[in-house]
């Protein structure tokens, strides 16, 4: 798709490390030293929002705007499983979900570890905030309470290296700018859980 090609080209310009790989693994080469430096234990992470209120957590993949625009033009189109309304007020949108998986146990511990313990090594430069205009998310981690109400949404655009958490943006604020390789950490997590649509490995 021309739009996605433009997004990837922009990402390569703004984050040159996007297209580089080490000899041992496929990750961003960060300007700052990033990793799992946070000290929070599983119990401590489970006591934080959204995990303290979440009774069900799902990984989902859905159609992006470009998927809808180019629907039927080439290849086999993904089967639509269902639609789900997310967000509130002016940010409300409808996801056209094509893949989903409920996660439990170790998988929940993994995503909380990424959200709360992945970041800069102590004393590193905080870097600069940045944006890529082609934001077209296709993946999310959805958090539901005991009544099945959506209480949190970690929305991810792998193709342009951005992620946002609603309703509290501070949870993931600037992480993709300061530690861009977190996109590969998240990508690998989705891949391990069997979610492919929207990821960097979608066409493999």
ZIZITA-V304964 format. One line per field, one symbol per residue. phi: phi as a letter, one per 20 degrees, with the letter a starting at -180 (. if undefined). psi: psi as a letter, one per 30 degrees, with the letter a starting at -180 (. if undefined). burial: I if it has 9 or more other ideal C-beta (glycine too) atoms within 8 Angstrom, else O. A space follows every 50 residues. Layout:
phi->???
psi->???
burial->???
This chain:
phi->.fffffgfffffffcgfgeecffdbdcfeffdedreefeffgffffedfe ffdfdbcceccbfegffffegnfbmeffefeadbecmclfefbdeefdbb bfdblffffffffffdderffgnffemcfbbdfegbfccbdddcefenef dbbeecdffdmcbcddedfffdgmgfefcfffffffffffffenedgnef dgee
psi->keeeeeeeeeeeeeiffeglklffljlkjkeljlaifkgkleeeefflkf effkfkkkklklkleeeeegkfekakkkkjelkkklllbfgklkkjkfkl kkklbeeeeeeeeeeffkakkkflkfakkllkfgjikfkljkkkafggkk fkjjkkjefghkkkkkfjffegkfefeeifffeeeeeeeeefggkekflf geg.
burial->OOIIOIIIOIIIOOIOIIOOOOOOOOIIOIOIOIOOIIOOOOOOIIOIOI IOIIOOIIIIIIIIOIIIOIOOOOOOOIOIOOOIOIIOOOOOOOIIIIII IOIOOOIIIIIIIIIIIIIIIOOIOOIOOOOIOIIIIIIIIIIIIOOOOI IIIIIIIIIIIIIOIIOOOOIIOOIIIIIIIIIIIIIOIIIOIOIIIIIO OOOO
